[in-house]
């Protein structure tokens, strides 16, 4: 990979256009286009500006040499994503298990408390860590299935209690003893929301 490739790769990883990069560096869009097509190269002043903007060393930009110390000091947000996903899974499993045993609203509360801790851990990792985009994609694609089931179930079971005259229970899963239509719609909406989120994440990956 040469200088032109590195500039283009860094720009795309940042998710910005040639025009946006040009504005940040103080050059024209055509200049950035020429850098990326190897028609010209940025001068030393622009190299420094590029390295500052992309938060990399000039050695990496010019020669592709990464700083070992910087790499060791980085905190990868992916680790937080994995940890948060594990905690959220525990929260959902705990909520379902407790509710099956006790049929008590505390099952929902315990599950939501555990999952809120998982989301907080991911948020911390996202703020302080590197590799944010991949971490966010990984977190959303899996956790949409974990985080939406309890709220959707509570909403639909509650609607059954208000409008259908059935038992009003806040449970972490849909209650089959209530209206079958509501039960079916709950699962349908849960699946549609989760699958749609995964498709959006994949398309923006």
N, C-alpha and C positions, 0 to 999 in steps of 0.2 A: 504494500500500500504506500503510495507516494503522498506528497503534501496536498495535492489537489483532492485525492480520495479522502484523506483525513479531514479536510475542511468540510467536504460534502457530507461525510458520515457524521461528524460532530453536529453539523447544522440539522440534519434530519433527526438525529437522536434528541435534539433540543425541541424538535417539532416546529421549526420556524422556516419561513420562506427565504429566498435569496434577498428579497427586498428588505425583509425585517432584519436580517443579519447586516445588510449594508447600512441600515439606519443606526444600528448599535455601534458599528465600527467607524462610521463617518465617511463612507465611500458610496459610490453609485452601485445600483444593482448589476450593471454591466461589468463592473470591476469584479464583483463576487462571481459572476458567471464565468468570467475569464480565468479566475483563480481555479475554479472547479473543473474547467475544461482544459487546463494546462496551457492556455494561451498567454498567461502571464503569471507572475508570482507576487504575493504581497511583500512590501518592503519590511525592514526590521521593526519599524514603529507599529505597523499593522499586525505583524506577527505577535508582538507583545500584547496588543489590544485583543487579538483573537484568543491568546492563551489566558488572559485575564477573564474574558467573557465566558469561555468554555470551562474555566477553572482547571486548566491543565498546564503542564510545563511547556516551555518553548522547545525543549529537547524532544518531547513527544510529538509536538506539532511538526517540527522540522525533520526529525529522524525516526520517529516512532518508538522512542525509548521511554518506557514508563518508569516513574519513580517508585522504587520498591517500598520505600518508607511510607509514602502516601497511600499505597495500595494496602499496606498492612494496617494503617490507621483507619481505613474506611469501615463503616458499620453498614452491613448489607441489610436493606429493608426487607429482603426476601426471608431472612431468618425470623423477623417479627411477624411476617405474613403467615409463615408455617406455624409458629407458636400460637398466634391468634386463632387460626383455623382449628387447631387442636383444642383450644379452650372452648371455642364456640361449639364444637362437636360434643364435648363433654357436657356443656350447658344444655343442649337440645336433648341428648340422651338422658341426662339426669331429670329434666323436666318431664319427659314422657314416662320414665320409669317410676318417678314419684307419683305422678298422676294416676298411673295404672294401679298402684298400690293403695293410694289414699283418696283419689277423686277430689282433691283439695286444690283451691286456688293458689296455695303456697307453692305448688309444683311449678306453675307459670312464673311466679315471682322469683323463685330460685333460679330457674332457667334463664330468665331475662337478666338477672344480676350477674350470673356467670358470663353470659354472652356480652354484656356491656363491658366487663373487664377485658374480654378478648378483643373487642373493638378498640378499647383504649390502648391496649398494647400495640395493636397495629398502627393506630394513629401516632403514637410516640415514635415507632420505627420509621413511619413514613416521613415524619418531620426531620429526624436526625440522621436517617440512613441514606445510602446510595442505592442506585438501581430502582428508583421510585416507580417508574412506569410499569416495569415487569411485576413488581411486588403488588401494585394496585390491581393489575389485570388478574394475577393469580388469586388475590384475595376476593375480588368481586365474583369471579367465575365459580368459585367453590362456595363462598359464604352466602351468596344470594339464596342458595338452597337451605342453608342452616338458619339464617336470620329471619326469613319471611314466614316460615311455617307457623310459628306461635302467634304473631300478630294477626295473620289472616284467619287462623282458626278461631281466635278470640272474637274477632269482628263478626264472623259468620255465625258462630254459636250464639253470640249476643243478639244478632238480628233475629235468629230463630226464637229466642226468648221474648223479644219485644213484639214481633209481628206474627209469629207462628203459634204462639201459645205452648211452645215446647219448654223443656227445662233450660234454664239460663245458666250455663256453666262456662267459666273461663278455663278452657283446657288447651294444652299445647298441640293437640291434634283435633281434627273434625270429629264430631260425635255422631256416630251412625244412628243412634236411637232417635235423633231429631229428624227433621224433614230430609228425605232422600235427595230432593232437588238441591237443597242448600248444601248438603254433604258433597254432592257431585260438583256443584259450582265452586265450592271451596278448593277442592283438589285441582279443578281445571284452572282456576285463576292462579293458584300457587305454581302450577307447572308452566303456564303461559308467561308469568312474570320472570320465573327463573330461566327458562329457555331463551326468552327475548333478551334478557340481560347478558347471557352467555354469547349470544349471536353478536350483540353490539360490542362486547369486549373483544371478540375474535376479529371483527372487522376493523377495529381500531388498534389491533396488535401490531 
